[in-house]
Amino acid sequence: MNREEINKLQIYLRNTFKNNNISIIPRADKTEDSAEFHINNEFFGIVFKDTEEGETTFHLEMSIIEEDLI
């Protein structure tokens, strides 16, 4: 994802979840189709960019470890 997409996505997620501590961070390996999703500087998931037939969508994937549910 480019910087403009990351900024727009971060603003959208902050507004949607009413949380200014959300950050979208470019991935260290420079992967162009995804970025990291953080809250309070803690990694929570990956946002994937999908472009198909001229339409772009973003998918947030978040894994929750069972022991964290306690």
N, CA, C, O and CB atoms as a CASP TS submission, in Angstrom:
PFRMAT TS
TARGET T0000
AUTHOR 0000-0000-0000
METHOD Language model
MODEL 1
PARENT N/A
ATOM      1  N   MET     1       0.845  -1.175   0.000  1.00  0.00           N
ATOM      2  CA  MET     1       0.000   0.000   0.000  1.00  0.00           C
ATOM      3  C   MET     1       0.887   1.234   0.000  1.00  0.00           C
ATOM      4  O   MET     1       1.950   1.259   0.620  1.00  0.00           O
ATOM      5  CB  MET     1      -0.959   0.000   1.215  1.00  0.00           C
ATOM      6  N   ASN     2       0.433   2.239  -0.698  1.00  0.00           N
ATOM      7  CA  ASN     2       1.211   3.471  -0.696  1.00  0.00           C
ATOM      8  C   ASN     2       0.814   4.333   0.508  1.00  0.00           C
ATOM      9  O   ASN     2      -0.154   4.039   1.209  1.00  0.00           O
ATOM     10  CB  ASN     2       1.005   4.250  -2.021  1.00  0.00           C
ATOM     11  N   ARG     3       1.576   5.390   0.726  1.00  0.00           N
ATOM     12  CA  ARG     3       1.378   6.245   1.908  1.00  0.00           C
ATOM     13  C   ARG     3      -0.027   6.859   1.940  1.00  0.00           C
ATOM     14  O   ARG     3      -0.646   6.946   3.000  1.00  0.00           O
ATOM     15  CB  ARG     3       2.433   7.362   1.932  1.00  0.00           C
ATOM     16  N   GLU     4      -0.521   7.280   0.780  1.00  0.00           N
ATOM     17  CA  GLU     4      -1.850   7.891   0.714  1.00  0.00           C
ATOM     18  C   GLU     4      -2.939   6.895   1.131  1.00  0.00           C
ATOM     19  O   GLU     4      -3.848   7.250   1.882  1.00  0.00           O
ATOM     20  CB  GLU     4      -2.126   8.410  -0.707  1.00  0.00           C
ATOM     21  N   GLU     5      -2.850   5.659   0.651  1.00  0.00           N
ATOM     22  CA  GLU     5      -3.824   4.629   1.027  1.00  0.00           C
ATOM     23  C   GLU     5      -3.755   4.337   2.520  1.00  0.00           C
ATOM     24  O   GLU     5      -4.785   4.192   3.179  1.00  0.00           O
ATOM     25  CB  GLU     5      -3.582   3.338   0.226  1.00  0.00           C
ATOM     26  N   ILE     6      -2.541   4.252   3.049  1.00  0.00           N
ATOM     27  CA  ILE     6      -2.357   3.992   4.477  1.00  0.00           C
ATOM     28  C   ILE     6      -2.982   5.110   5.308  1.00  0.00           C
ATOM     29  O   ILE     6      -3.676   4.844   6.289  1.00  0.00           O
ATOM     30  CB  ILE     6      -0.859   3.848   4.813  1.00  0.00           C
ATOM     31  N   ASN     7      -2.736   6.358   4.918  1.00  0.00           N
ATOM     32  CA  ASN     7      -3.300   7.494   5.659  1.00  0.00           C
ATOM     33  C   ASN     7      -4.826   7.490   5.625  1.00  0.00           C
ATOM     34  O   ASN     7      -5.470   7.702   6.653  1.00  0.00           O
ATOM     35  CB  ASN     7      -2.775   8.812   5.088  1.00  0.00           C
ATOM     36  N   LYS     8      -5.410   7.250   4.447  1.00  0.00           N
ATOM     37  CA  LYS     8      -6.869   7.217   4.325  1.00  0.00           C
ATOM     38  C   LYS     8      -7.464   6.089   5.160  1.00  0.00           C
ATOM     39  O   LYS     8      -8.477   6.272   5.835  1.00  0.00           O
ATOM     40  CB  LYS     8      -7.282   7.056   2.856  1.00  0.00           C
ATOM     41  N   LEU     9      -6.832   4.935   5.109  1.00  0.00           N
ATOM     42  CA  LEU     9      -7.312   3.783   5.868  1.00  0.00           C
ATOM     43  C   LEU     9      -7.216   4.033   7.373  1.00  0.00           C
ATOM     44  O   LEU     9      -8.127   3.682   8.122  1.00  0.00           O
ATOM     45  CB  LEU     9      -6.517   2.530   5.491  1.00  0.00           C
ATOM     46  N   GLN    10      -6.122   4.634   7.810  1.00  0.00           N
ATOM     47  CA  GLN    10      -5.944   4.937   9.230  1.00  0.00           C
ATOM     48  C   GLN    10      -7.016   5.912   9.712  1.00  0.00           C
ATOM     49  O   GLN    10      -7.596   5.715  10.780  1.00  0.00           O
ATOM     50  CB  GLN    10      -4.540   5.519   9.486  1.00  0.00           C
ATOM     51  N   ILE    11      -7.279   6.944   8.945  1.00  0.00           N
ATOM     52  CA  ILE    11      -8.323   7.914   9.304  1.00  0.00           C
ATOM     53  C   ILE    11      -9.685   7.227   9.366  1.00  0.00           C
ATOM     54  O   ILE    11     -10.453   7.451  10.302  1.00  0.00           O
ATOM     55  CB  ILE    11      -8.358   9.083   8.287  1.00  0.00           C
ATOM     56  N   TYR    12      -9.982   6.398   8.379  1.00  0.00           N
ATOM     57  CA  TYR    12     -11.258   5.674   8.354  1.00  0.00           C
ATOM     58  C   TYR    12     -11.420   4.797   9.595  1.00  0.00           C
ATOM     59  O   TYR    12     -12.461   4.833  10.250  1.00  0.00           O
ATOM     60  CB  TYR    12     -11.359   4.811   7.085  1.00  0.00           C
ATOM     61  N   LEU    13     -10.393   4.010   9.916  1.00  0.00           N
ATOM     62  CA  LEU    13     -10.479   3.105  11.066  1.00  0.00           C
ATOM     63  C   LEU    13     -10.569   3.874  12.381  1.00  0.00           C
ATOM     64  O   LEU    13     -11.321   3.481  13.273  1.00  0.00           O
ATOM     65  CB  LEU    13      -9.269   2.169  11.094  1.00  0.00           C
ATOM     66  N   ARG    14      -9.819   4.955  12.513  1.00  0.00           N
ATOM     67  CA  ARG    14      -9.896   5.773  13.729  1.00  0.00           C
ATOM     68  C   ARG    14     -11.297   6.337  13.914  1.00  0.00           C
ATOM     69  O   ARG    14     -11.836   6.327  15.021  1.00  0.00           O
ATOM     70  CB  ARG    14      -8.871   6.917  13.679  1.00  0.00           C
ATOM     71  N   ASN    15     -11.885   6.831  12.825  1.00  0.00           N
ATOM     72  CA  ASN    15     -13.238   7.391  12.903  1.00  0.00           C
ATOM     73  C   ASN    15     -14.280   6.311  13.160  1.00  0.00           C
ATOM     74  O   ASN    15     -15.189   6.506  13.967  1.00  0.00           O
ATOM     75  CB  ASN    15     -13.576   8.138  11.616  1.00  0.00           C
ATOM     76  N   THR    16     -14.159   5.189  12.491  1.00  0.00           N
ATOM     77  CA  THR    16     -15.131   4.103  12.624  1.00  0.00           C
ATOM     78  C   THR    16     -15.150   3.534  14.034  1.00  0.00           C
ATOM     79  O   THR    16     -16.218   3.303  14.603  1.00  0.00           O
ATOM     80  CB  THR    16     -14.824   2.997  11.628  1.00  0.00           C
ATOM     81  N   PHE    17     -13.952   3.306  14.604  1.00  0.00           N
ATOM     82  CA  PHE    17     -13.857   2.711  15.936  1.00  0.00           C
ATOM     83  C   PHE    17     -13.719   3.754  17.045  1.00  0.00           C
ATOM     84  O   PHE    17     -13.580   3.403  18.217  1.00  0.00           O
ATOM     85  CB  PHE    17     -12.684   1.763  15.987  1.00  0.00           C
ATOM     86  N   LYS    18     -13.758   5.039  16.672  1.00  0.00           N
ATOM     87  CA  LYS    18     -13.641   6.144  17.636  1.00  0.00           C
ATOM     88  C   LYS    18     -12.431   5.944  18.553  1.00  0.00           C
ATOM     89  O   LYS    18     -12.528   6.014  19.778  1.00  0.00           O
ATOM     90  CB  LYS    18     -14.931   6.263  18.479  1.00  0.00           C
ATOM     91  N   ASN    19     -11.281   5.691  17.903  1.00  0.00           N
ATOM     92  CA  ASN    19     -10.051   5.404  18.643  1.00  0.00           C
ATOM     93  C   ASN    19      -8.859   5.997  17.894  1.00  0.00           C
ATOM     94  O   ASN    19      -8.443   5.474  16.860  1.00  0.00           O
ATOM     95  CB  ASN    19      -9.866   3.868  18.843  1.00  0.00           C
ATOM     96  N   ASN    20      -8.319   7.086  18.420  1.00  0.00           N
ATOM     97  CA  ASN    20      -7.175   7.735  17.780  1.00  0.00           C
ATOM     98  C   ASN    20      -5.856   7.020  18.033  1.00  0.00           C
ATOM     99  O   ASN    20      -4.812   7.471  17.562  1.00  0.00           O
ATOM    100  CB  ASN    20      -7.067   9.150  18.256  1.00  0.00           C
ATOM    101  N   ASN    21      -5.885   5.918  18.766  1.00  0.00           N
ATOM    102  CA  ASN    21      -4.668   5.145  19.023  1.00  0.00           C
ATOM    103  C   ASN    21      -4.438   4.063  17.979  1.00  0.00           C
ATOM    104  O   ASN    21      -3.501   3.275  18.104  1.00  0.00           O
ATOM    105  CB  ASN    21      -4.733   4.518  20.397  1.00  0.00           C
ATOM    106  N   ILE    22      -5.280   4.012  16.952  1.00  0.00           N
ATOM    107  CA  ILE    22      -5.103   3.054  15.855  1.00  0.00           C
ATOM    108  C   ILE    22      -4.058   3.596  14.889  1.00  0.00           C
ATOM    109  O   ILE    22      -4.083   4.769  14.516  1.00  0.00           O
ATOM    110  CB  ILE    22      -6.454   2.784  15.115  1.00  0.00           C
ATOM    111  N   SER    23      -3.139   2.718  14.491  1.00  0.00           N
ATOM    112  CA  SER    23      -2.116   3.072  13.505  1.00  0.00           C
ATOM    113  C   SER    23      -2.039   1.992  12.442  1.00  0.00           C
ATOM    114  O   SER    23      -2.151   0.803  12.741  1.00  0.00           O
ATOM    115  CB  SER    23      -0.736   3.268  14.179  1.00  0.00           C
ATOM    116  N   ILE    24      -1.849   2.410  11.209  1.00  0.00           N
ATOM    117  CA  ILE    24      -1.568   1.495  10.111  1.00  0.00           C
ATOM    118  C   ILE    24      -0.116   1.731   9.722  1.00  0.00           C
ATOM    119  O   ILE    24       0.269   2.846   9.368  1.00  0.00           O
ATOM    120  CB  ILE    24      -2.553   1.713   8.886  1.00  0.00           C
ATOM    121  N   ILE    25       0.687   0.670   9.791  1.00  0.00           N
ATOM    122  CA  ILE    25       2.139   0.764   9.629  1.00  0.00           C
ATOM    123  C   ILE    25       2.567  -0.048   8.407  1.00  0.00           C
ATOM    124  O   ILE    25       2.162  -1.201   8.263  1.00  0.00           O
ATOM    125  CB  ILE    25       2.875   0.263  10.907  1.00  0.00           C
ATOM    126  N   PRO    26       3.382   0.539   7.528  1.00  0.00           N
ATOM    127  CA  PRO    26       3.911  -0.265   6.413  1.00  0.00           C
ATOM    128  C   PRO    26       4.680  -1.465   6.955  1.00  0.00           C
ATOM    129  O   PRO    26       5.332  -1.368   7.994  1.00  0.00           O
ATOM    130  CB  PRO    26       4.829   0.593   5.497  1.00  0.00           C
ATOM    131  N   ARG    27       4.605  -2.583   6.260  1.00  0.00           N
ATOM    132  CA  ARG    27       5.287  -3.802   6.711  1.00  0.00           C
ATOM    133  C   ARG    27       6.784  -3.684   6.479  1.00  0.00           C
ATOM    134  O   ARG    27       7.230  -3.078   5.505  1.00  0.00           O
ATOM    135  CB  ARG    27       4.730  -5.043   5.983  1.00  0.00           C
ATOM    136  N   ALA    28       7.551  -4.271   7.385  1.00  0.00           N
ATOM    137  CA  ALA    28       9.014  -4.185   7.346  1.00  0.00           C
ATOM    138  C   ALA    28       9.594  -4.792   6.076  1.00  0.00           C
ATOM    139  O   ALA    28      10.628  -4.338   5.586  1.00  0.00           O
ATOM    140  CB  ALA    28       9.608  -4.878   8.556  1.00  0.00           C
ATOM    141  N   ASP    29       8.933  -5.820   5.539  1.00  0.00           N
ATOM    142  CA  ASP    29       9.456  -6.475   4.341  1.00  0.00           C
ATOM    143  C   ASP    29       9.036  -5.761   3.060  1.00  0.00           C
ATOM    144  O   ASP    29       9.237  -6.275   1.959  1.00  0.00           O
ATOM    145  CB  ASP    29       8.993  -7.917   4.296  1.00  0.00           C
ATOM    146  N   LYS    30       8.446  -4.565   3.213  1.00  0.00           N
ATOM    147  CA  LYS    30       8.034  -3.726   2.085  1.00  0.00           C
ATOM    148  C   LYS    30       6.975  -4.393   1.209  1.00  0.00           C
ATOM    149  O   LYS    30       6.859  -4.072   0.026  1.00  0.00           O
ATOM    150  CB  LYS    30       9.238  -3.373   1.241  1.00  0.00           C
ATOM    151  N   THR    31       6.207  -5.315   1.778  1.00  0.00           N
ATOM    152  CA  THR    31       5.116  -5.950   1.053  1.00  0.00           C
ATOM    153  C   THR    31       4.131  -4.877   0.609  1.00  0.00           C
ATOM    154  O   THR    31       3.684  -4.069   1.423  1.00  0.00           O
ATOM    155  CB  THR    31       4.411  -7.025   1.929  1.00  0.00           C
ATOM    156  N   GLU    32       3.795  -4.864  -0.661  1.00  0.00           N
ATOM    157  CA  GLU    32       2.972  -3.788  -1.220  1.00  0.00           C
ATOM    158  C   GLU    32       1.474  -4.022  -1.099  1.00  0.00           C
ATOM    159  O   GLU    32       0.691  -3.095  -1.306  1.00  0.00           O
ATOM    160  CB  GLU    32       3.316  -3.596  -2.653  1.00  0.00           C
ATOM    161  N   ASP    33       1.057  -5.246  -0.768  1.00  0.00           N
ATOM    162  CA  ASP    33      -0.376  -5.528  -0.733  1.00  0.00           C
ATOM    163  C   ASP    33      -0.948  -5.554   0.679  1.00  0.00           C
ATOM    164  O   ASP    33      -2.099  -5.945   0.874  1.00  0.00           O
ATOM    165  CB  ASP    33      -0.649  -6.840  -1.404  1.00  0.00           C
ATOM    166  N   SER    34      -0.145  -5.138   1.676  1.00  0.00           N
ATOM    167  CA  SER    34      -0.642  -5.201   3.051  1.00  0.00           C
ATOM    168  C   SER    34       0.124  -4.247   3.963  1.00  0.00           C
ATOM    169  O   SER    34       1.191  -3.741   3.615  1.00  0.00           O
ATOM    170  CB  SER    34      -0.540  -6.630   3.586  1.00  0.00           C
ATOM    171  N   ALA    35      -0.460  -4.017   5.146  1.00  0.00           N
ATOM    172  CA  ALA    35       0.162  -3.183   6.173  1.00  0.00           C
ATOM    173  C   ALA    35      -0.272  -3.723   7.530  1.00  0.00           C
ATOM    174  O   ALA    35      -1.235  -4.483   7.625  1.00  0.00           O
ATOM    175  CB  ALA    35      -0.233  -1.665   6.007  1.00  0.00           C
ATOM    176  N   GLU    36       0.443  -3.326   8.578  1.00  0.00           N
ATOM    177  CA  GLU    36       0.134  -3.794   9.927  1.00  0.00           C
ATOM    178  C   GLU    36      -0.898  -2.888  10.595  1.00  0.00           C
ATOM    179  O   GLU    36      -0.905  -1.674  10.391  1.00  0.00           O
ATOM    180  CB  GLU    36       1.411  -3.859  10.775  1.00  0.00           C
ATOM    181  N   PHE    37      -1.763  -3.497  11.393  1.00  0.00           N
ATOM    182  CA  PHE    37      -2.794  -2.806  12.163  1.00  0.00           C
ATOM    183  C   PHE    37      -2.367  -2.818  13.625  1.00  0.00           C
ATOM    184  O   PHE    37      -2.201  -3.886  14.213  1.00  0.00           O
ATOM    185  CB  PHE    37      -4.205  -3.478  11.974  1.00  0.00           C
ATOM    186  N   HIS    38      -2.185  -1.624  14.223  1.00  0.00           N
ATOM    187  CA  HIS    38      -1.740  -1.496  15.609  1.00  0.00           C
ATOM    188  C   HIS    38      -2.741  -0.660  16.404  1.00  0.00           C
ATOM    189  O   HIS    38      -3.381   0.244  15.869  1.00  0.00           O
ATOM    190  CB  HIS    38      -0.331  -0.861  15.674  1.00  0.00           C
ATOM    191  N   ILE    39      -2.861  -0.979  17.679  1.00  0.00           N
ATOM    192  CA  ILE    39      -3.590  -0.143  18.631  1.00  0.00           C
ATOM    193  C   ILE    39      -2.658   0.070  19.814  1.00  0.00           C
ATOM    194  O   ILE    39      -2.141  -0.889  20.388  1.00  0.00           O
ATOM    195  CB  ILE    39      -4.967  -0.803  19.077  1.00  0.00           C
ATOM    196  N   ASN    40      -2.443   1.349  20.181  1.00  0.00           N
ATOM    197  CA  ASN    40      -1.509   1.690  21.265  1.00  0.00           C
ATOM    198  C   ASN    40      -0.140   1.048  21.043  1.00  0.00           C
ATOM    199  O   ASN    40       0.467   0.528  21.979  1.00  0.00           O
ATOM    200  CB  ASN    40      -2.081   1.245  22.623  1.00  0.00           C
ATOM    201  N   ASN    41       0.333   1.088  19.818  1.00  0.00           N
ATOM    202  CA  ASN    41       1.645   0.545  19.428  1.00  0.00           C
ATOM    203  C   ASN    41       1.762  -0.965  19.596  1.00  0.00           C
ATOM    204  O   ASN    41       2.869  -1.500  19.559  1.00  0.00           O
ATOM    205  CB  ASN    41       2.722   1.207  20.233  1.00  0.00           C
ATOM    206  N   GLU    42       0.643  -1.662  19.779  1.00  0.00           N
ATOM    207  CA  GLU    42       0.650  -3.119  19.881  1.00  0.00           C
ATOM    208  C   GLU    42       0.054  -3.708  18.605  1.00  0.00           C
ATOM    209  O   GLU    42      -1.015  -3.293  18.158  1.00  0.00           O
ATOM    210  CB  GLU    42      -0.142  -3.597  21.137  1.00  0.00           C
ATOM    211  N   PHE    43       0.756  -4.679  18.027  1.00  0.00           N
ATOM    212  CA  PHE    43       0.309  -5.334  16.801  1.00  0.00           C
ATOM    213  C   PHE    43      -0.971  -6.125  17.057  1.00  0.00           C
ATOM    214  O   PHE    43      -1.052  -6.911  18.001  1.00  0.00           O
ATOM    215  CB  PHE    43       1.411  -6.260  16.249  1.00  0.00           C
ATOM    216  N   PHE    44      -1.978  -5.902  16.193  1.00  0.00           N
ATOM    217  CA  PHE    44      -3.240  -6.625  16.313  1.00  0.00           C
ATOM    218  C   PHE    44      -3.612  -7.397  15.057  1.00  0.00           C
ATOM    219  O   PHE    44      -4.417  -8.326  15.131  1.00  0.00           O
ATOM    220  CB  PHE    44      -4.339  -5.669  16.648  1.00  0.00           C
ATOM    221  N   GLY    45      -3.052  -7.042  13.907  1.00  0.00           N
ATOM    222  CA  GLY    45      -3.426  -7.748  12.691  1.00  0.00           C
ATOM    223  C   GLY    45      -2.805  -7.146  11.449  1.00  0.00           C
ATOM    224  O   GLY    45      -1.951  -6.262  11.508  1.00  0.00           O
ATOM    225  N   ILE    46      -3.271  -7.665  10.313  1.00  0.00           N
ATOM    226  CA  ILE    46      -2.782  -7.233   9.009  1.00  0.00           C
ATOM    227  C   ILE    46      -3.976  -6.754   8.182  1.00  0.00           C
ATOM    228  O   ILE    46      -5.040  -7.373   8.193  1.00  0.00           O
ATOM    229  CB  ILE    46      -2.015  -8.388   8.278  1.00  0.00           C
ATOM    230  N   VAL    47      -3.784  -5.653   7.470  1.00  0.00           N
ATOM    231  CA  VAL    47      -4.771  -5.171   6.515  1.00  0.00           C
ATOM    232  C   VAL    47      -4.253  -5.518   5.125  1.00  0.00           C
ATOM    233  O   VAL    47      -3.151  -5.121   4.747  1.00  0.00           O
ATOM    234  CB  VAL    47      -5.029  -3.621   6.670  1.00  0.00           C
ATOM    235  N   PHE    48      -5.053  -6.261   4.368  1.00  0.00           N
ATOM    236  CA  PHE    48      -4.683  -6.661   3.015  1.00  0.00           C
ATOM    237  C   PHE    48      -5.446  -5.818   1.998  1.00  0.00           C
ATOM    238  O   PHE    48      -6.629  -5.528   2.172  1.00  0.00           O
ATOM    239  CB  PHE    48      -4.960  -8.164   2.792  1.00  0.00           C
ATOM    240  N   LYS    49      -4.750  -5.435   0.943  1.00  0.00           N
ATOM    241  CA  LYS    49      -5.359  -4.702  -0.164  1.00  0.00           C
ATOM    242  C   LYS    49      -5.658  -5.695  -1.275  1.00  0.00           C
ATOM    243  O   LYS    49      -4.809  -6.509  -1.639  1.00  0.00           O
ATOM    244  CB  LYS    49      -4.429  -3.547  -0.673  1.00  0.00           C
ATOM    245  N   ASP    50      -6.873  -5.622  -1.810  1.00  0.00           N
ATOM    246  CA  ASP    50      -7.283  -6.522  -2.886  1.00  0.00           C
ATOM    247  C   ASP    50      -7.895  -5.685  -4.008  1.00  0.00           C
ATOM    248  O   ASP    50      -8.888  -4.987  -3.804  1.00  0.00           O
ATOM    249  CB  ASP    50      -8.297  -7.601  -2.370  1.00  0.00           C
ATOM    250  N   THR    51      -7.293  -5.763  -5.190  1.00  0.00           N
ATOM    251  CA  THR    51      -7.827  -5.056  -6.350  1.00  0.00           C
ATOM    252  C   THR    51      -8.273  -6.084  -7.372  1.00  0.00           C
ATOM    253  O   THR    51      -7.477  -6.891  -7.853  1.00  0.00           O
ATOM    254  CB  THR    51      -6.775  -4.082  -6.958  1.00  0.00           C
ATOM    255  N   GLU    52      -9.554  -6.041  -7.695  1.00  0.00           N
ATOM    256  CA  GLU    52     -10.119  -6.995  -8.648  1.00  0.00           C
ATOM    257  C   GLU    52     -11.125  -6.274  -9.529  1.00  0.00           C
ATOM    258  O   GLU    52     -12.011  -5.578  -9.034  1.00  0.00           O
ATOM    259  CB  GLU    52     -10.786  -8.196  -7.916  1.00  0.00           C
ATOM    260  N   GLU    53     -10.986  -6.442 -10.824  1.00  0.00           N
ATOM    261  CA  GLU    53     -11.878  -5.827 -11.805  1.00  0.00           C
ATOM    262  C   GLU    53     -12.008  -4.324 -11.590  1.00  0.00           C
ATOM    263  O   GLU    53     -13.096  -3.763 -11.717  1.00  0.00           O
ATOM    264  CB  GLU    53     -13.252  -6.477 -11.744  1.00  0.00           C
ATOM    265  N   GLY    54     -10.889  -3.676 -11.261  1.00  0.00           N
ATOM    266  CA  GLY    54     -10.863  -2.233 -11.095  1.00  0.00           C
ATOM    267  C   GLY    54     -11.404  -1.721  -9.777  1.00  0.00           C
ATOM    268  O   GLY    54     -11.440  -0.510  -9.561  1.00  0.00           O
ATOM    269  N   GLU    55     -11.824  -2.604  -8.892  1.00  0.00           N
ATOM    270  CA  GLU    55     -12.354  -2.201  -7.586  1.00  0.00           C
ATOM    271  C   GLU    55     -11.389  -2.631  -6.491  1.00  0.00           C
ATOM    272  O   GLU    55     -10.931  -3.773  -6.472  1.00  0.00           O
ATOM    273  CB  GLU    55     -13.760  -2.811  -7.342  1.00  0.00           C
ATOM    274  N   THR    56     -11.083  -1.714  -5.580  1.00  0.00           N
ATOM    275  CA  THR    56     -10.153  -2.000  -4.490  1.00  0.00           C
ATOM    276  C   THR    56     -10.916  -2.142  -3.182  1.00  0.00           C
ATOM    277  O   THR    56     -11.773  -1.322  -2.854  1.00  0.00           O
ATOM    278  CB  THR    56      -9.084  -0.893  -4.374  1.00  0.00           C
ATOM    279  N   THR    57     -10.591  -3.193  -2.443  1.00  0.00           N
ATOM    280  CA  THR    57     -11.142  -3.396  -1.106  1.00  0.00           C
ATOM    281  C   THR    57      -9.987  -3.681  -0.150  1.00  0.00           C
ATOM    282  O   THR    57      -8.904  -4.091  -0.567  1.00  0.00           O
ATOM    283  CB  THR    57     -12.187  -4.564  -1.092  1.00  0.00           C
ATOM    284  N   PHE    58     -10.237  -3.456   1.131  1.00  0.00           N
ATOM    285  CA  PHE    58      -9.244  -3.722   2.159  1.00  0.00           C
ATOM    286  C   PHE    58      -9.847  -4.710   3.152  1.00  0.00           C
ATOM    287  O   PHE    58     -11.006  -4.574   3.546  1.00  0.00           O
ATOM    288  CB  PHE    58      -8.793  -2.402   2.871  1.00  0.00           C
ATOM    289  N   HIS    59      -9.064  -5.694   3.550  1.00  0.00           N
ATOM    290  CA  HIS    59      -9.524  -6.736   4.464  1.00  0.00           C
ATOM    291  C   HIS    59      -8.653  -6.710   5.717  1.00  0.00           C
ATOM    292  O   HIS    59      -7.427  -6.771   5.623  1.00  0.00           O
ATOM    293  CB  HIS    59      -9.481  -8.143   3.783  1.00  0.00           C
ATOM    294  N   LEU    60      -9.273  -6.621   6.873  1.00  0.00           N
ATOM    295  CA  LEU    60      -8.552  -6.640   8.143  1.00  0.00           C
ATOM    296  C   LEU    60      -8.602  -8.050   8.708  1.00  0.00           C
ATOM    297  O   LEU    60      -9.680  -8.588   8.963  1.00  0.00           O
ATOM    298  CB  LEU    60      -9.152  -5.613   9.151  1.00  0.00           C
ATOM    299  N   GLU    61      -7.435  -8.641   8.901  1.00  0.00           N
ATOM    300  CA  GLU    61      -7.339  -9.986   9.481  1.00  0.00           C
ATOM    301  C   GLU    61      -6.701  -9.878  10.854  1.00  0.00           C
ATOM    302  O   GLU    61      -5.584  -9.383  11.005  1.00  0.00           O
ATOM    303  CB  GLU    61      -6.516 -10.947   8.562  1.00  0.00           C
ATOM    304  N   MET    62      -7.439 -10.354  11.858  1.00  0.00           N
ATOM    305  CA  MET    62      -6.958 -10.281  13.233  1.00  0.00           C
ATOM    306  C   MET    62      -7.102 -11.651  13.875  1.00  0.00           C
ATOM    307  O   MET    62      -8.203 -12.198  13.939  1.00  0.00           O
ATOM    308  CB  MET    62      -7.731  -9.204  14.044  1.00  0.00           C
ATOM    309  N   SER    63      -6.007 -12.200  14.345  1.00  0.00           N
ATOM    310  CA  SER    63      -6.029 -13.494  15.027  1.00  0.00           C
ATOM    311  C   SER    63      -6.077 -13.266  16.530  1.00  0.00           C
ATOM    312  O   SER    63      -5.383 -12.395  17.056  1.00  0.00           O
ATOM    313  CB  SER    63      -4.792 -14.353  14.641  1.00  0.00           C
ATOM    314  N   ILE    64      -6.893 -14.048  17.216  1.00  0.00           N
ATOM    315  CA  ILE    64      -7.004 -13.949  18.671  1.00  0.00           C
ATOM    316  C   ILE    64      -6.611 -15.299  19.253  1.00  0.00           C
ATOM    317  O   ILE    64      -7.223 -16.324  18.950  1.00  0.00           O
ATOM    318  CB  ILE    64      -8.457 -13.535  19.118  1.00  0.00           C
ATOM    319  N   ILE    65      -5.590 -15.286  20.086  1.00  0.00           N
ATOM    320  CA  ILE    65      -5.112 -16.508  20.724  1.00  0.00           C
ATOM    321  C   ILE    65      -6.055 -16.845  21.877  1.00  0.00           C
ATOM    322  O   ILE    65      -6.443 -15.967  22.648  1.00  0.00           O
ATOM    323  CB  ILE    65      -3.635 -16.348  21.229  1.00  0.00           C
ATOM    324  N   GLU    66      -6.418 -18.112  21.988  1.00  0.00           N
ATOM    325  CA  GLU    66      -7.392 -18.538  22.993  1.00  0.00           C
ATOM    326  C   GLU    66      -6.993 -18.101  24.407  1.00  0.00           C
ATOM    327  O   GLU    66      -7.853 -17.700  25.191  1.00  0.00           O
ATOM    328  CB  GLU    66      -7.554 -20.052  22.949  1.00  0.00           C
ATOM    329  N   GLU    67      -5.711 -18.173  24.737  1.00  0.00           N
ATOM    330  CA  GLU    67      -5.281 -17.811  26.095  1.00  0.00           C
ATOM    331  C   GLU    67      -5.488 -16.328  26.393  1.00  0.00           C
ATOM    332  O   GLU    67      -5.536 -15.938  27.560  1.00  0.00           O
ATOM    333  CB  GLU    67      -3.814 -18.169  26.290  1.00  0.00           C
ATOM    334  N   ASP    68      -5.611 -15.495  25.356  1.00  0.00           N
ATOM    335  CA  ASP    68      -5.892 -14.077  25.564  1.00  0.00           C
ATOM    336  C   ASP    68      -7.342 -13.827  25.962  1.00  0.00           C
ATOM    337  O   ASP    68      -7.674 -12.729  26.410  1.00  0.00           O
ATOM    338  CB  ASP    68      -5.566 -13.297  24.308  1.00  0.00           C
ATOM    339  N   LEU    69      -8.199 -14.808  25.810  1.00  0.00           N
ATOM    340  CA  LEU    69      -9.619 -14.651  26.121  1.00  0.00           C
ATOM    341  C   LEU    69      -9.927 -14.797  27.604  1.00  0.00           C
ATOM    342  O   LEU    69     -11.070 -14.610  28.022  1.00  0.00           O
ATOM    343  CB  LEU    69     -10.421 -15.653  25.347  1.00  0.00           C
ATOM    344  N   ILE    70      -8.936 -15.122  28.387  1.00  0.00           N
ATOM    345  CA  ILE    70      -9.134 -15.336  29.827  1.00  0.00           C
ATOM    346  C   ILE    70      -9.228 -14.014  30.553  1.00  0.00           C
ATOM    347  O   ILE    70      -9.395 -13.990  31.772  1.00  0.00           O
ATOM    348  CB  ILE    70      -7.996 -16.177  30.416  1.00  0.00           C
TER
END
